[in-house]
Amino acid sequence: MEEDPDTYRILRLRAEILELGSAIRQLQREGLDDAAAQLLIARKRAQLDHLVKTTSAGSRPGIVDVRRS
């Protein structure tokens, strides 16, 4: 079964956001500056939000919006 390109992009962005969240927590534990990682994760979340909205506007089944606030 072939994946839809938008579905793949959504899954990839979610994985990147999870990795960035982990990196941010590690930086915070070590007392290091996490500003660049915070900015990057905000950008990735905005990309994900935009992609999910445009994809759901096209009524594609199988894509669930599980974003956190």
C-alpha positions as CSV (number, residue, x, y, z in Angstrom):
1,M,0.0,0.0,0.0
2,E,1.4,3.4,-1.0
3,E,1.4,6.3,1.4
4,D,0.0,9.7,0.5
5,P,2.9,12.2,0.3
6,D,1.0,14.6,2.7
7,T,0.5,11.8,5.2
8,Y,4.2,11.0,5.0
9,R,5.1,14.7,5.6
10,I,2.8,14.9,8.6
11,L,4.3,11.7,10.1
12,R,7.8,13.0,9.5
13,L,7.0,16.4,11.0
14,R,5.5,14.7,14.1
15,A,8.7,12.6,14.5
16,E,10.9,15.7,14.2
17,I,8.8,17.5,16.8
18,L,9.2,14.6,19.2
19,E,12.9,14.6,18.7
20,L,13.2,18.3,19.2
21,G,11.1,18.1,22.4
22,S,13.5,15.5,23.7
23,A,16.5,17.6,22.8
24,I,15.0,20.7,24.5
25,R,14.4,18.7,27.7
26,Q,18.0,17.5,27.7
27,L,19.3,21.0,27.1
28,Q,17.2,22.3,30.0
29,R,18.3,19.5,32.3
30,E,21.9,20.5,31.5
31,G,21.3,24.2,32.0
32,L,22.1,25.0,28.4
33,D,20.5,27.6,26.1
34,D,17.5,26.0,24.3
35,A,16.3,29.1,22.4
36,A,17.3,27.9,19.0
37,A,15.6,24.5,19.5
38,Q,12.5,26.3,20.9
39,L,12.3,28.4,17.7
40,L,12.8,25.4,15.5
41,I,10.1,23.4,17.3
42,A,7.7,26.3,17.0
43,R,8.4,26.5,13.2
44,K,7.8,22.7,12.9
45,R,4.6,22.9,14.8
46,A,3.4,25.7,12.5
47,Q,4.3,23.7,9.5
48,L,2.4,20.7,10.9
49,D,-0.6,22.8,11.7
50,H,-0.7,24.3,8.2
51,L,-0.3,20.9,6.6
52,V,-3.0,19.3,8.7
53,K,-5.4,22.1,8.0
54,T,-4.8,22.1,4.2
55,T,-4.9,18.3,4.1
56,S,-8.1,18.1,6.2
57,A,-9.6,20.8,4.0
58,G,-9.3,18.4,1.2
59,S,-11.1,15.8,3.3
60,R,-8.5,13.1,3.1
61,P,-9.4,10.2,5.4
62,G,-6.9,8.5,7.7
63,I,-5.2,11.7,9.0
64,V,-5.9,12.3,12.6
65,D,-5.1,15.7,14.2
66,V,-3.3,14.8,17.5
67,R,-1.5,18.1,18.1
68,R,-0.9,19.3,21.6
69,S,-1.5,22.9,22.6
